Structure formats: structure tokens, C-alpha cells
Amino acid sequence: MSDARAHAPRALAPPAGAAPIVAVLCAPARARAAAAGVALALARTSGRGCGLAAGVGVAGDASIVALPAARRAAGDLRELGLSAAASGRIVWLVDRRGPLAIEDEAARAAAASAELARAVAAAGAPGALAIPFVRTDALDRVLAWHDALVVVREPATSALLAERALASLAALGGPVAPMAPPARPAAALAVAGARAPAEALQAVAALGLDADERHG
């Protein structure tokens, strides 16, 4: 690991004082649905009009008409120079950093987290960040910034391995919850910003977050 990669996460740590931000660990193929589902679930449980979703190397989806809260939030974020697109009840932050180099994973996750934190603070809405990477020490430092973690469990993962992963992530200091991957129709509705999957609602409820609390 290079020194630049090791130090990048600490240099980019997001500010405290905004609505909750949840990191979502998942396989790359599930990143869009995972980020969208958790963002929508956070918005619903906190009574907010929309949620913000982002992912490292993840593109959003503006396939349905945005509701007023999401449309206003996206406009405000674009005025700040952020690339935002609204669909339904969700605002997607677009990753504009180009192709992902393997050695840049932790730094890319750090930059995306910092940008989402800025957006969350400006919009006053909760956010979810999909991180489709294998854990490293540098990446764990980025994960520890977030208010909570959701882990999308692949069907082939054994219960023992899943329990060990959750326990290891809990050691980072915040609440952690597993999430079963939603079926394709529910995932598509989430990506479009239409509806939070039941799996995401269950995971967010298990986190027990105060909607207005961020750690410092």
C-alpha cells in the first residue's frame, strides 16, 4: 500500500453535523440497488422527502419523474458544483472520476464519502454510499467515518462468515446491519427512486439511527 493511499482517507474525512450517512458494502453488481434502497429507507424512516445515493464507480438512474423534494435538492446540489440527478424520491450523485484503478480504491471511496457528506449537509437529507470493494485497513478507516454500515449478504455466503464479518465491522465503532439482496423488481424500483425494498427498510430499522445524529 502506498503512503498516498494510506493517508488519503484521513485527509478527506467528512465533516460532522449533517443527517446520517450509511456506507453499504456490497458486490459491484448490487451497488446501485443497495445505495438506492438504503437511501430511500433512510428517507422514509426519518420523514425526509428524499434520500441521496452514491457509489464508487456507480451511475444513477433518472428513469421516472422526480418528486419536488428530490428535484429541489438536486438543483441545490448542482448550484454547488456537484453532479446530481433526481428520480422519484432519490437524488443520485454521479461519480465523475473516470475508470477505477485498483490501487486507488480507498482514496476513491474517501473522496466519494466526502462529496456525499457535503451533499447531505447542503440538502439536509440522509445519504447512502455503496462501496463495492474488498476490505483493507485503509478502507476500514473510511468505513469508520460513517454513522452506520449495511452489509449486503450474498446468498452463497455462509452464516458463519457473515457473522464474523458483521462482528469485525462492529469493531469499527458504529452500528452494523446485514441486508439480503432484494429481488430484481424491487431493486429496479429502488434504483428509479420509486420505493425502498423491504430488505433495506429492515436493515435501516436494525441500525437504530437517530435521523438527526452524526458522529464527530
ABEGO torsion letter per residue (X at the ends): XBAAAAAAAAAABBBBGBBBBBBBBBBAAAAAAAAAAAAAAAAAAAGBABBBBBBBGBBBBBABBBBAAAAAAAAAAAAAGBBBBBBEABBBBBBAAEBBBAAAAAAAAAAAAAAAAAAAAAAGBBBBBBBBBBBBAAAAAAAAABABBBBBBBAABBAAAAAAAAAAAAAAGBBBBBBBBBBAAAAAAAAAGABBBAAAAAAAAAAGBBAABBBX
